[in-house]
Amino acid sequence: MTITQLEYVVAVATYKSFVAAAEKCFVTQPTLSMQIQKLEDELGIRLFDRNKHPIAITEMGVAIVEQAKSILSECNKIQELIQDQQESLSGRFKLAVIPTVAPYILPTLLEKYATKNPGVQLYVKEMETNQIIKALRNNEIDAGLVSTPLEENGIKEYPLFYEPFVGYFSEGEPALKKRLIAPSDIELERIWMLNEGHCMRNQIINLCSDQVQKLQADRKYRYESSNVETLRKMVDKNGGMTILPELATVEFYEDQMERIRYFEEVEPVREISLVTNDYFVRKRLLQSLMDEILDMIPEKMRVQKKNRKVLRIQSAKL
């Protein structure tokens, strides 16, 4: 039994295909198949049912695959121990970021992190939360920057900061007469929202659950965006209102800031965290990324004051 054989087994279990697994492992399909066959012969069991499409894992194979993942994780810790003794970090790190966070973190993060950690190859991709969870389970990425809690088995969460939601209104909206707003001031029949599949959309619906049946009910046309900036422009050009994460307002002009309203009493926030799978071991590199992100975030988001009332909006598993 070899480490390479275990890597091939985990790859086939992940991608349910010998061809796809071979591509991910950068070997030919016959080579991968031969090594798995040798391991099966050595163990005296069948790990995969090759007669099914996609390929299925046998009952015994499920237990073997889980143990193989654990063994490979322990092997990776050897490299982590070596890096801990070195002054600089190195290696490839794949990070996925949800679209409602990416525009406000990545433009600054990428250059700063690369300058401080030239030995790390940081690969970043925007993905929705459900895609990030799947990619973590398939070992396609190292970590994700998402809205939590996810409450997913096998996924570890490292909370970073709490970002408030704010209301953004067009000129003349009644809510602008108030200094602070409540969920009841959000007119769902006139709100501009993100597409289904975005966790922020579901967080907003949860915030206004008492009147969700009014969602754009009286509009002659409906438009749902996949981009937070587009929502802001729809309000500017077509009236109504939208809900924005506070980081989206950092570069607003003065006239735009005058149309922002914060929530009264219990402030709705979303928790933003880095997440990994249970087998992730490169904790020192992950910590360096956490530190760099937190350095960009206003202190009021990083520190939960004792007298601050907040409503942590549950993130949908979408």
C-alpha positions as CSV (number, residue, x, y, z in Angstrom):
1,M,0.0,0.0,0.0
2,T,1.4,3.4,-1.0
3,I,0.5,7.0,-0.5
4,T,0.0,7.4,-4.2
5,Q,-2.5,4.6,-4.3
6,L,-4.5,6.2,-1.5
7,E,-4.4,9.5,-3.4
8,Y,-5.8,7.7,-6.5
9,V,-8.6,6.0,-4.4
10,V,-9.7,9.4,-2.9
11,A,-9.7,11.0,-6.4
12,V,-11.9,8.3,-7.9
13,A,-14.2,8.5,-4.9
14,T,-14.4,12.3,-5.3
15,Y,-15.0,12.4,-9.1
16,K,-16.8,9.1,-9.6
17,S,-14.8,8.5,-12.7
18,F,-11.4,6.9,-13.4
19,V,-10.9,9.2,-16.3
20,A,-11.6,12.4,-14.3
21,A,-9.6,11.2,-11.4
22,A,-6.6,10.5,-13.6
23,E,-6.8,14.0,-15.1
24,K,-6.8,15.5,-11.6
25,C,-3.9,13.4,-10.5
26,F,-2.0,14.2,-13.8
27,V,-1.5,10.5,-14.7
28,T,-2.9,8.3,-17.4
29,Q,-6.1,6.4,-16.8
30,P,-4.5,3.0,-17.3
31,T,-1.8,3.9,-14.7
32,L,-4.4,5.0,-12.1
33,S,-6.6,2.0,-12.7
34,M,-3.7,-0.4,-12.4
35,Q,-2.6,1.0,-9.1
36,I,-6.1,0.9,-7.6
37,Q,-6.4,-2.7,-8.9
38,K,-3.1,-3.6,-7.2
39,L,-4.4,-2.1,-3.9
40,E,-7.7,-4.0,-4.2
41,D,-5.9,-7.2,-4.8
42,E,-3.6,-6.5,-1.8
43,L,-6.6,-5.8,0.5
44,G,-8.7,-8.6,-0.9
45,I,-11.7,-6.4,-1.4
46,R,-13.4,-4.3,-4.1
47,L,-13.4,-0.5,-3.4
48,F,-15.5,0.5,-6.4
49,D,-18.4,-0.9,-8.3
50,R,-17.2,-0.4,-11.9
51,N,-20.5,-1.6,-13.4
52,K,-22.4,1.5,-12.2
53,H,-22.3,4.9,-13.9
54,P,-21.1,7.0,-12.3
55,I,-18.8,4.7,-10.5
56,A,-20.1,3.8,-7.0
57,I,-18.1,3.1,-3.8
58,T,-18.7,-0.3,-2.2
59,E,-19.8,-0.5,1.4
60,M,-16.3,-1.4,2.6
61,G,-14.9,1.1,0.2
62,V,-16.6,4.0,2.0
63,A,-14.8,3.2,5.2
64,I,-11.5,2.8,3.3
65,V,-11.9,6.1,1.5
66,E,-12.5,7.9,4.8
67,Q,-9.4,6.3,6.4
68,A,-7.4,7.2,3.3
69,K,-8.4,10.9,3.6
70,S,-7.3,10.8,7.3
71,I,-3.9,9.2,6.4
72,L,-3.3,11.7,3.6
73,S,-4.2,14.6,6.0
74,E,-1.6,13.3,8.5
75,C,1.0,13.1,5.7
76,N,0.4,16.7,4.7
77,K,1.1,17.7,8.3
78,I,4.8,16.7,7.7
79,Q,5.1,19.5,5.1
80,E,3.3,21.9,7.5
81,L,5.8,21.1,10.2
82,I,8.6,21.9,7.9
83,Q,7.0,25.2,6.9
84,D,6.6,26.1,10.5
85,Q,10.4,26.1,10.9
86,Q,10.9,28.3,7.9
87,E,10.6,32.1,7.9
88,S,8.5,32.4,4.8
89,L,5.4,30.6,3.5
90,S,5.3,28.8,0.2
91,G,3.1,26.7,-2.0
92,R,-0.2,26.9,-3.9
93,F,-3.3,28.0,-2.2
94,K,-6.8,27.9,-3.8
95,L,-9.3,30.3,-2.3
96,A,-13.0,30.8,-3.3
97,V,-14.9,33.9,-2.4
98,I,-18.7,34.6,-2.6
99,P,-19.7,37.3,-5.1
100,T,-21.2,39.6,-2.4
101,V,-17.8,39.8,-0.6
102,A,-15.3,39.5,-3.5
103,P,-15.4,43.1,-4.9
104,Y,-14.7,44.7,-1.5
105,I,-11.9,42.3,-0.4
106,L,-10.0,41.0,-3.4
107,P,-8.8,44.2,-5.1
108,T,-6.7,45.1,-2.1
109,L,-6.0,41.7,-0.7
110,L,-4.3,40.1,-3.7
111,E,-1.5,42.6,-4.2
112,K,-0.9,43.1,-0.5
113,Y,-0.8,39.4,0.3
114,A,1.5,38.6,-2.7
115,T,3.9,41.3,-1.6
116,K,4.2,40.0,1.9
117,N,4.2,36.3,0.9
118,P,6.0,36.0,-2.4
119,G,6.4,32.2,-2.0
120,V,2.7,31.6,-2.0
121,Q,0.8,31.2,-5.3
122,L,-2.7,32.4,-4.4
123,Y,-5.4,31.3,-6.9
124,V,-8.8,33.0,-6.3
125,K,-12.2,32.3,-7.8
126,E,-15.6,33.7,-7.2
127,M,-18.2,31.0,-6.4
128,E,-21.5,30.8,-4.7
129,T,-21.8,29.2,-1.3
130,N,-23.2,25.8,-2.5
131,Q,-20.4,25.6,-5.0
132,I,-17.7,26.3,-2.4
133,I,-19.1,23.6,0.0
134,K,-19.0,21.1,-2.9
135,A,-15.4,22.2,-3.9
136,L,-14.2,21.8,-0.3
137,R,-15.6,18.3,-0.1
138,N,-13.9,17.4,-3.4
139,N,-10.6,18.9,-2.3
140,E,-10.7,21.3,-5.3
141,I,-10.0,24.3,-3.2
142,D,-8.2,24.9,0.1
143,A,-10.6,27.4,1.7
144,G,-13.6,29.6,1.1
145,L,-14.6,33.1,2.2
146,V,-18.4,32.9,2.9
147,S,-21.2,34.1,5.0
148,T,-21.8,31.7,8.0
149,P,-22.9,29.7,9.9
150,L,-23.2,27.0,7.3
151,E,-23.8,24.2,9.9
152,E,-22.3,21.6,7.4
153,N,-20.8,18.4,8.6
154,G,-17.1,18.1,7.7
155,I,-16.7,21.9,7.3
156,K,-14.7,24.0,9.7
157,E,-15.6,27.7,10.2
158,Y,-13.2,30.4,11.2
159,P,-15.2,33.6,11.9
160,L,-13.4,36.8,10.8
161,F,-15.9,39.7,11.1
162,Y,-19.5,40.8,11.4
163,E,-20.7,43.0,8.6
164,P,-23.9,45.1,9.1
165,F,-26.6,45.4,6.5
166,V,-27.8,48.9,5.6
167,G,-30.8,50.2,3.6
168,Y,-30.1,52.2,0.5
169,F,-33.0,54.3,-0.8
170,S,-33.8,56.5,-3.8
171,E,-34.5,60.1,-3.3
172,G,-37.9,61.0,-1.8
173,E,-38.4,57.6,-0.1
174,P,-40.4,58.0,3.1
175,A,-37.8,56.0,5.1
176,L,-35.2,58.8,4.5
177,K,-37.2,61.0,6.9
178,K,-36.0,58.7,9.7
179,R,-32.5,58.6,11.2
180,L,-32.7,54.8,11.8
181,I,-34.9,52.2,10.1
182,A,-36.6,49.0,11.1
183,P,-37.3,45.9,9.0
184,S,-40.9,47.2,8.7
185,D,-39.5,50.1,6.7
186,I,-38.3,47.8,3.9
187,E,-41.0,47.7,1.3
188,L,-40.5,44.3,-0.3
189,E,-42.9,45.2,-3.2
190,R,-40.3,47.9,-4.2
191,I,-37.0,46.2,-3.3
192,W,-34.2,45.3,-5.7
193,M,-32.7,41.9,-4.8
194,L,-30.1,39.4,-5.8
195,N,-30.9,36.3,-7.8
196,E,-31.8,33.1,-6.1
197,G,-28.7,31.1,-5.1
198,H,-27.1,34.1,-3.3
199,C,-27.0,33.6,0.5
200,M,-27.5,37.4,0.9
201,R,-30.9,37.3,-0.8
202,N,-32.1,34.7,1.7
203,Q,-30.6,36.6,4.6
204,I,-32.7,39.7,3.6
205,I,-35.8,37.6,3.2
206,N,-35.3,36.2,6.7
207,L,-34.9,39.7,8.0
208,C,-38.3,40.7,6.5
209,S,-40.0,37.4,6.9
210,D,-43.2,39.0,8.2
211,Q,-44.0,40.6,4.8
212,V,-42.2,38.2,2.4
213,Q,-45.4,37.7,0.5
214,K,-45.1,41.3,-0.8
215,L,-41.9,40.6,-2.6
216,Q,-42.0,42.8,-5.7
217,A,-45.8,42.0,-5.9
218,D,-46.9,45.3,-7.4
219,R,-44.1,45.8,-9.9
220,K,-44.9,45.8,-13.6
221,Y,-41.6,44.2,-14.2
222,R,-39.1,42.3,-12.0
223,Y,-35.3,42.3,-12.2
224,E,-33.0,40.3,-10.0
225,S,-29.2,40.8,-10.2
226,S,-26.2,38.7,-9.4
227,N,-24.2,41.9,-8.6
228,V,-24.6,44.1,-5.6
229,E,-23.3,47.2,-7.6
230,T,-26.1,46.7,-10.1
231,L,-28.7,46.8,-7.3
232,R,-27.3,50.2,-6.3
233,K,-27.6,51.5,-9.8
234,M,-31.2,50.2,-10.2
235,V,-32.2,52.2,-7.1
236,D,-30.5,55.3,-8.5
237,K,-32.2,55.0,-11.9
238,N,-35.5,53.4,-11.2
239,G,-36.3,54.3,-7.6
240,G,-37.2,51.9,-4.7
241,M,-34.6,50.6,-2.3
242,T,-32.1,47.7,-1.7
243,I,-30.2,46.2,1.1
244,L,-26.4,46.4,0.9
245,P,-23.5,45.0,3.0
246,E,-21.7,47.9,4.7
247,L,-18.4,47.3,2.9
248,A,-20.3,48.1,-0.4
249,T,-20.7,51.7,0.8
250,V,-17.0,52.4,1.6
251,E,-16.4,54.3,-1.6
252,F,-19.9,56.0,-1.9
253,Y,-20.1,59.7,-2.7
254,E,-21.6,62.1,-0.2
255,D,-25.0,62.3,-1.9
256,Q,-25.1,58.5,-1.8
257,M,-24.2,58.3,1.8
258,E,-27.1,60.6,2.6
259,R,-29.5,57.9,1.3
260,I,-28.0,55.2,3.5
261,R,-29.9,54.2,6.7
262,Y,-28.7,52.0,9.5
263,F,-31.1,49.8,11.4
264,E,-32.2,50.7,14.9
265,E,-31.9,48.7,18.1
266,V,-30.9,45.2,16.9
267,E,-28.5,45.7,14.1
268,P,-28.7,42.9,11.4
269,V,-25.3,41.6,10.4
270,R,-23.8,38.7,8.5
271,E,-20.9,36.7,9.8
272,I,-18.0,36.4,7.3
273,S,-15.7,33.4,7.8
274,L,-13.0,31.4,6.2
275,V,-14.0,27.8,5.9
276,T,-12.1,24.6,5.2
277,N,-12.8,20.9,5.2
278,D,-11.9,18.8,8.2
279,Y,-8.8,17.5,6.5
280,F,-7.1,20.9,6.0
281,V,-3.8,21.1,7.8
282,R,-2.0,24.3,6.4
283,K,-3.1,26.3,9.4
284,R,-0.1,28.7,9.3
285,L,-0.8,29.8,5.8
286,L,-4.5,30.0,6.6
287,Q,-3.7,32.3,9.6
288,S,-1.6,34.6,7.4
289,L,-4.6,35.0,5.1
290,M,-6.9,35.6,8.0
291,D,-4.6,38.3,9.4
292,E,-4.4,40.1,6.0
293,I,-8.1,40.1,5.6
294,L,-8.7,41.4,9.1
295,D,-6.2,44.2,8.5
296,M,-8.4,45.6,5.8
297,I,-11.6,45.5,7.9
298,P,-12.8,48.4,10.0
299,E,-12.2,47.7,13.7
300,K,-15.9,48.0,14.6
301,M,-16.6,44.9,12.4
302,R,-13.7,42.9,13.9
303,V,-14.6,43.6,17.5
304,Q,-18.0,42.8,19.0
305,K,-18.6,45.4,21.7
306,K,-20.3,44.1,24.8
307,N,-23.1,46.7,24.6
308,R,-23.7,46.3,20.9
309,K,-27.0,44.5,20.0
310,V,-26.8,42.6,16.8
311,L,-29.0,40.1,14.9
312,R,-26.8,37.6,13.1
313,I,-28.8,36.7,10.0
314,Q,-28.7,33.0,9.2
315,S,-26.9,32.1,6.0
316,A,-28.8,29.9,3.6
317,K,-27.2,26.7,2.3
318,L,-27.4,27.9,-1.3
